[in-house]
Amino acid sequence: MWQKGLWYKEWRGIRWIVPLVFLVFLLAFFVGLVNEANTWNKSQAHYKSEAFQLEQEGDPDFAMTKQEIQDDLTVRYLAYETNLSESVNQYTYFFFSFTVSMPFTMTLVLAVIMGICSVILERYTRGNHFTAVIPYSKRAILGVKVMLGFMVITVSYFVSLGLGLWYFSSQVPTEFIDFHLQKLIMDVLGSWLAYLLLFLLPIVVGYVIGSPLGGILATAGLVLLPSTILAFIAHIISFINKDASLDLTYWGDYFRTLEPLGFIRPAYGPLFLQLGLLVGLLVFAGVVAERESLETNGKLFVFPEMRVWGFIIISTLVGMFVANMIQEFVDLSGITGLVVFWLIFSVSVIFSIFAGARFFYGKRF
């Protein structure tokens, strides 16, 4: 696993995307924190300006107190359950955020693309034919692919975030920083694990889906699956009892394991789930990598026994997606709405299974 030739070979497969990954992480986290610091400095400068003092003196009834100014400059990183204030009359806070929206979205996309380049793109370019004849075990090849990707993501993420936090703390005095540390730690670690999962998922898919296009579509479907399930459950609960939908907050984080900065409350359960998924995917990838062969190139399912599971997962995803989409546009309600919603889901699942079976078996179906 530690042979230079193998590392060089795998590096060549992803070398073009590594600078992009590092750049978008810098833009998303470092630039995001720089913008936050600059915004805070502007707010502080405003409260020290002569114009603000004139406003205070011109209208004493609506003048801000020192405590309100202090609160407005206090940087908060809040958990869902955090009580913003024990005083009813407290004014506002400076809410702390990590990211710049577009580069942040690109970090998710590039993490997945880097995983696609490791296995799925290698199938498309027939690079796996060369991999099959080099004198290294399949598990060693998989191990280098995974470790190389993990290293790129880890360095890009923590360097960008570390530089951003260093700059932010150098600009904002400590007396104005009031973070919910458990939530902050959870988000930092949870986001890192989410990026690792997003990278690892297409690698696993690449070993069980032989078609490059099928592998890309399957990866996209699995990335969307947790949020689709969560939305589907939320719709069902809202049909039965709209107030009960609020309870989703307390366990919905378990469906956000693939979403960096997606956790709402400060509980470590979702982190352990992420670790479990990471270990499970690594073990599963090791098993299927040993059994995968060149003859499966171009086949939708590398292992025939996985067709049934593939049908079930794909059909269920399609059914939930269609039902969720219709509900968003039509906004059904009540027990009648629940029946219609469930009927739409069931018909979509049955149609997807039938279409998939026709695709595989053709006239024999």
Secondary structure as GFF3:
##gff-version 3
##sequence-region A 1 365
A	DSSP	alpha_helix	4	14	.	.	.	ID=ss1
A	DSSP	alpha_helix	18	25	.	.	.	ID=ss2
A	DSSP	pi_helix	26	30	.	.	.	ID=ss3
A	DSSP	alpha_helix	31	48	.	.	.	ID=ss4
A	DSSP	alpha_helix	50	58	.	.	.	ID=ss5
A	DSSP	three_ten_helix	60	62	.	.	.	ID=ss6
A	DSSP	alpha_helix	66	73	.	.	.	ID=ss7
A	DSSP	beta_strand	75	77	.	.	.	ID=ss8
A	DSSP	beta_strand	94	95	.	.	.	ID=ss9
A	DSSP	alpha_helix	101	118	.	.	.	ID=ss10
A	DSSP	alpha_helix	120	124	.	.	.	ID=ss11
A	DSSP	alpha_helix	127	133	.	.	.	ID=ss12
A	DSSP	alpha_helix	138	171	.	.	.	ID=ss13
A	DSSP	three_ten_helix	174	176	.	.	.	ID=ss14
A	DSSP	beta_strand	177	179	.	.	.	ID=ss15
A	DSSP	alpha_helix	181	208	.	.	.	ID=ss16
A	DSSP	alpha_helix	212	240	.	.	.	ID=ss17
A	DSSP	three_ten_helix	242	247	.	.	.	ID=ss18
A	DSSP	alpha_helix	248	251	.	.	.	ID=ss19
A	DSSP	three_ten_helix	252	255	.	.	.	ID=ss20
A	DSSP	alpha_helix	269	291	.	.	.	ID=ss21
A	DSSP	three_ten_helix	294	296	.	.	.	ID=ss22
A	DSSP	three_ten_helix	304	306	.	.	.	ID=ss23
A	DSSP	alpha_helix	307	330	.	.	.	ID=ss24
A	DSSP	alpha_helix	334	361	.	.	.	ID=ss25
A	DSSP	three_ten_helix	362	364	.	.	.	ID=ss26
###
